Amino acid sequence: MVDKNQFRDAMAHLPAAVNILTSAGPSGRAGLTATAVSSVTDEPGTLLVCVNRSGRARDIFLGNGVFCVNTLSSEQADVSDVFAREPDMDTRFTYGEWTALETGSPALVGATIVFDCKIVASSDVGTHTVIFGEVQSVKRAENPTGLLYFGRGYHKLALS
């Protein structure tokens, strides 16, 4: 079995889209930067996200029963940095422009794509909780660009 550092070094070489996961509702508002997002099935459209069990956001997400996956555009690296490093949840949401879709979770204006989800299941695995969300609505950018995280840095993508 590989140790934690070997695993992290290997994962640094797996390109991933940069996302801000958000939730709002009776348990409060929370958001965090994440690359651990994946599609599960298209019938019904379902995503999974991985959230650290020791973080404040996990309980808020599960308590609200909803979340948004905001996939960042190439111009939103600064928002990613704030949501990864700023300890105060309210301060995080002063960066970027926010709206809401069907579930009421914060949707980032200008994001490449936003998946608005209702939580249908969750499972604790190691240090994280895997949260499954059925997509309730989608909002796509008109001229999409992308932001990848690879080799411990951001890389911009654009359609040609």
Residue pairs with C-beta under 8 A, 6 or more apart in sequence:
2 10
12 150
12 151
12 152
13 150
13 151
14 150
15 148
15 149
15 150
15 155
16 35
16 36
16 37
16 148
16 149
16 150
17 35
17 37
17 71
17 72
17 146
17 147
17 148
17 149
18 33
18 35
18 71
18 72
18 76
18 77
18 80
18 147
18 148
18 149
18 154
19 33
19 34
19 35
19 37
19 49
19 69
19 70
19 71
19 72
20 31
20 32
20 33
20 34
20 70
20 72
20 79
20 80
20 83
20 108
20 111
21 31
21 32
21 33
21 34
21 37
21 49
21 51
21 57
21 61
21 67
21 68
21 69
21 70
22 29
22 30
22 31
22 67
22 68
22 70
22 105
22 106
22 107
22 108
23 29
23 30
23 31
23 57
23 60
23 61
23 64
23 66
23 67
23 68
23 105
23 106
24 30
24 64
24 66
24 100
24 104
24 105
24 106
25 63
25 64
25 65
25 66
25 103
25 104
25 105
26 63
26 64
27 59
27 60
27 62
27 63
27 64
28 60
28 63
28 64
28 89
29 60
29 89
29 90
29 93
29 106
30 56
30 57
30 60
30 61
30 89
31 57
31 83
31 89
31 92
31 93
31 106
32 51
32 55
32 57
32 83
32 84
33 80
33 81
33 83
33 84
34 49
34 50
34 51
35 149
36 49
36 50
36 128
37 47
37 48
37 49
37 50
37 69
37 71
38 47
38 48
39 45
39 46
39 47
40 46
40 47
40 48
40 132
44 134
44 135
45 134
45 135
46 120
46 132
46 133
46 134
46 135
47 69
47 115
47 117
47 132
47 133
47 135
48 130
48 131
48 132
48 133
49 67
49 69
49 130
49 131
49 133
50 128
50 129
50 130
50 131
51 57
51 58
51 61
51 128
51 129
51 131
52 58
52 127
52 128
52 129
53 124
53 127
53 128
53 129
54 127
56 89
57 89
58 129
61 67
61 119
61 131
62 119
62 122
62 129
62 131
64 105
65 118
65 119
66 103
66 104
66 105
66 116
66 117
66 118
66 119
66 133
67 103
67 105
67 117
67 119
67 131
67 133
68 101
68 103
68 105
68 106
68 107
68 114
68 115
68 116
68 117
69 114
69 115
69 117
69 133
70 106
70 107
70 108
70 111
70 114
71 111
71 112
71 113
71 114
71 115
71 146
72 79
72 80
72 108
72 111
72 112
72 146
72 147
73 110
73 111
73 112
73 141
73 144
73 145
73 146
73 147
74 145
74 146
74 147
74 156
74 157
74 158
75 110
75 145
76 96
76 108
76 110
76 111
76 147
77 147
77 154
78 95
79 95
79 96
79 108
80 147
80 154
82 91
82 92
82 95
83 92
83 95
86 92
93 106
96 108
96 109
96 110
97 108
97 109
97 110
98 106
98 107
98 108
98 109
99 106
99 107
99 109
100 106
100 107
101 107
101 114
101 116
101 136
101 137
101 139
102 116
102 136
102 137
103 116
103 117
103 118
103 136
103 137
105 116
105 117
107 114
107 116
107 139
108 114
110 141
111 139
111 141
112 140
112 141
112 144
112 145
112 146
112 147
113 138
113 139
113 140
113 141
113 144
114 138
114 139
115 133
115 135
115 138
116 135
116 136
116 137
116 138
116 139
117 133
117 134
117 135
117 136
118 133
118 134
118 136
119 131
119 132
119 133
120 132
120 133
120 134
121 131
121 132
122 129
122 130
122 131
122 132
123 129
123 130
124 130
144 159
145 156
145 157
145 158
145 159
146 156
146 157
146 158
147 154
147 155
147 156
147 157
148 154
148 155
148 156
148 157
149 155
